[in-house]
């Protein structure tokens, strides 16, 4: 994958905050799709109040309205060793509240926020800590939006669908906690919907990629683990799918992220059988992309490359990714080259 020389293409300054009193802490992990002759991104926008000396302030949704919590730094009930998550009085909270925002472009590089296309916010008791990392899959004339829904109840997979990006049907939690990184295939296989997802385990098992099937794209079952972490490699601790797998003559090409025990996030590839996606044909040994650029090494949470959005035209992949949990970047690659590397065992 070749980085765009003008990276990052979007920063927190590119977007206005959604509410007075909030600031955008970071832009990250956009889904990507084509609509109305343009390339669109659905951005994860993470917001928080301006931080004051001696305290941590963060927003949550209460009855679908934003409420601000303030906690003193020296509180004995506060654990704040991670910039993303804190624990207070035994409960976990996110330091930012994420929603989803649409931007579009005619050239795939310069993006603006169009009028008439509403942001998507968390709704109800399972999204009070926000919605994150949306992946977009198009089947027929319907776009399927799978996203991470976060609340005190846990982290699960939510689904909304749309045809016009102005009105949405909310299908609720389609895979319960703890689960994320859900990407729906953009074509039925043997008359069935398929998706990749990532259950999480802190005890027995691990953070692996699973495959599921569905008769309607909403109700999922027959879950199968298809990729596990690999000791001593770049994906030794956790992994998860990017966006919808790419259909090729060789099989379904999956771009995925993996992290090691230093919390460094890189990208790799997996190839699944065209007629039976439960069969793994190949998996990259070395990453196809790892954080090396300054904007990938330093940010809200450094040493991170995370993608859940790409556009494929013939052999070219235009990949949009979050860097250092802070900014949005772009890279280009070749489908045939990635397949060649896989077949060569690289």
N, C-alpha and C positions, 0 to 999 in steps of 0.2 A: 504494500500500500504506500502510495506517494502522497505526502502531506501537501496541502495547498500552501503556496508560499505566503499568502496573505492571512494565514491563521493568526488569531482566532477570527472567525467571521461574525460572531455575536458575543457581546459581553453584557454584564448587568446594566451598563449604561445604555444599551440598545433598546431597553424596554422600560416603560413607566410603571411604577408600583400600582398595584390594584386598588389600594385604599390609602387615604391620608394617614400619616403616622407610621407607615411601613416603608422599609427600604428593601431593595432586591439584593440579597446576599450572593446569589449565584444563579446562572443559567446552565442547564445541563440536560444531557441525555434525551435529545429530541427524537420522536418518531418522524418518518418521512413518507410522503405520498405525492401522487400527481392528481390534480383536480382542476377543472376549468382551464386547461392549457398551461398551468403553472406548476412549479414545484413548491410544495408546502412542507413546513415543519410544525410539529406540535411540541412546543417547548415545555420542559419542566421549569417553572419559575419558583424559586425558593425565597420566601420573604420573612422578615423579622422586624421588630422595632429597632430604632437606633440604640446601640448598646451604651449604657452609662457605666461609669466607673463604679466598681464595687458590687455589681449585680448582673445577673443574666435575665434578659427579658425575651419572651418568645410567645407567639400567637397559637391559639388552638380554636377550633370551631365548637361553639356551644349553641345548640338549636339553630345551626346553619348561620350563625353570626360570629364574627371574630372577637375573641376575648384575649386579653394580654395578661400573661403571668409574669411576675417579678420575683426573683429569688436572690437573696444576698449571697455573694461569693463565699463568705465565711460561715454559711449555714452548715451545722454538723450533719444535717440530713441530705446534703448535696454531694453527688459524685459527678464530676464534670471533666473527665479525662479525655473524652472524645468530642471533637468539635461538632459532631452531628447529633449525638444522643446524650442526654443526661438522665440521671436517676435522682429523684427527690422524694423523700419519705417512702422509699420502697417502690415508687412508680416510675416508669420510663416515659420520657417526653422527647420529642424532636426539638432541636434548637431553631428550626425554621418550619414554616408552613408552606407546602407546595401546592400550586394549581397548574393548569395547563393552558397555554396561550398559543394561538395560531399566527404564523407569519408566512408570507409567500414571496416568490421570486420568479422572474422570467429567465434569469441566467443561472440559477442554482447557487449563486454566491452572495448577491446583495438582497437581503430580505427586509421586508417592511410589514407592519401590522395593518391588515386591511380593515376597513369599516364594515360593520354588519355581521361579523363573525364573533360570537361571544366566547369569552374564556370559559373554561370548565373548572368548576370548584368541587371540593368534597361536599357530599350530601349525606345526611343521616348518620347513625351511630357507628358505622363501620368505616367512616372516612373523616373523623374529627381531627386527625393529625395530617390530613391532606391526601392528595392523589399525585402519583409520581410515575415517571419513566414509561410513558405511553408508547405502545407498539401499535402500528396500523397495518391491517391486512384488508385487501379488497377482494371480495368474492361476488361476482356479478356486478350489480350496481350498488352494493351495500359495503360500507366501510365498517370493519370491526375494530374497536378500540379496546385493547386489553391494557390495564394499568395496575399499578400497585396501590392498593387501598390501605391506609394506615390509621390505626385507632388504638385505644387501650385494650381492645379485644384481640389485637394482633395485626399481622401483615398478611393480607390476602390479595387475590386477583379479582378486580372488578371488570365489568364489561359494559360498554355503551356502544350503540350502533347509530349510524347516520347515513343518509344518502346525499344531503346537501350541505352539511357542516354548519347548519343553522339550527336545526332541530335534531334532538337526540332521544333515543329510547334507552332507558337505563335498565339493564338486566340484573343488576345487583352483583353480589359476590358469586362468581362461578367456580372458584376453587378456594376453599377456606384456609385460614392461617395454619401453619406459617408457610406462605408460598408467594412467589413472585416470578419475574422474568418469563412471562407467558407470551408466546408468539404463535399465532394461528397460521397454518399453511394457506397459501392463496389459491389452492385448487383442491377439490375433493380427490381422495385416493380410494379407489374401489367403492365409490359412493359414500364415503365417510369423511367428516371433518377430522383434521389432526392438529394437535398443538404440542409445543414444547413448553415445559414449565419447570420450576425449581423449588421443590420442598426444601425446608431447612431443618437440620437436626443439630442440637448442641450436645447430644449424648451419643447414643448408638446410631451408627450410620454417618451421613455427612451431607454436604451441600452439593447435590448431584443434579444433572439434567435428566428429566423424565419426559416420556411421550404419552399422550392420551388421545383417545378417539371419541367422537361424538356423532349422534345422528342429526343434530340441528345447530351445532356451534355454540350451544348454551349449556347442555347437560353433558358432562365429561366423565369417562370411565375407562376401564381396561388400561390402567396406568402401568407403564414399564420403564424401568431405569435404563437409559441408554449410554450414559457417560458419567464416570466417576472421577474424583480428584486423583492426581498421580503424584506419589511421594517424590520429593527432590526435584520436581519440575516446576515450571512457572505457574501451573494451575493446581498446586498441591493442597490448597485449603478450601477454595470454593470455585464454582463455575456456574454460568447461566447463559441462556440463549440470547442472541442479539434480536434481530427482527425476523420476519417471515423467511423461511428457507427459500433459496433460489433454485428453481427447477433447471437442471442441465441434462444433457444427454447421458452423463455419467451417474447422475443421481441427484438427490436434494443436498445442496451445498449450504451448510449452516456456519455462519460466523458467530463465535461465542466469546465471552470474556472469562478469564480465569484470574485468580489471585493467589499469591503465595503467603508465607507466614510473615512477610514484611509489609503486607497490605499493598503490594504493587499489582496493579491491574493491567493485564495484557490481553491481546486478541489472538484467537486461533480458529481453526476450521475443522468441521466434521462432515463427512459425506455419508448420506443415508440412501438405502435402496429406493428406487423410484416406485416400485410396486408394493414394497413392504418396508415402510419407514422404521420399523422396529429393528431392522438389520443395519448395523454400522459397518460400512465398507472401509473407511479410512478415517484417521484423525491425525492432525498435525502434531509433530513432536516439538518443534520450535514455534514460537509465536510469529504471526504474520505482522504484528505491530506491537511495540512496547514503548512505554513512556521514556522519551529522550529529549524532546523539545522543552524549552524553559516553561512554556505555558502548560505542559503536561506534568512537569515535576513540582511546580509550586502553585498553590491556590488554596481554596477552601479545604481540600483534602488532597494532598499531593501524590504524585506517582500513579496517576489513574488515567487510563483510556477506557471509555465505556461507550459502546454503541448499541442503539436499538432502532436505527433508521438508515435505510439506504435506498437508492434509486438505481435500477439496472436497465441499461440501454444496450442491446446486442451483447457485446462482450465486456462492456465497461461498467464497473461498479462505482457509483459516487456515494461514498459513505459519510454520514454525519455523526459526530461523536462528541461526548462530553469530555473535557480535559481538566484534570485536577478538581473535579466537582465544582467548577468555577465558570468556565466559558465553553462555547460551542465552536467546533472546528470541522474541517472537511478533509477527506483524503480520497484518492482515486486508485483503483486497481483493476485487474483483469481477471475475469472468471476463468478463462482458459489457463492462465498462469497459476492461479490458486489450485486448480484441479491437477495441473502438472506437478506442483510441489507435493500435493497429497499422494499422488500415485508413485512419486519418487521416494516417498517415505520421509520427507523432510519435516 
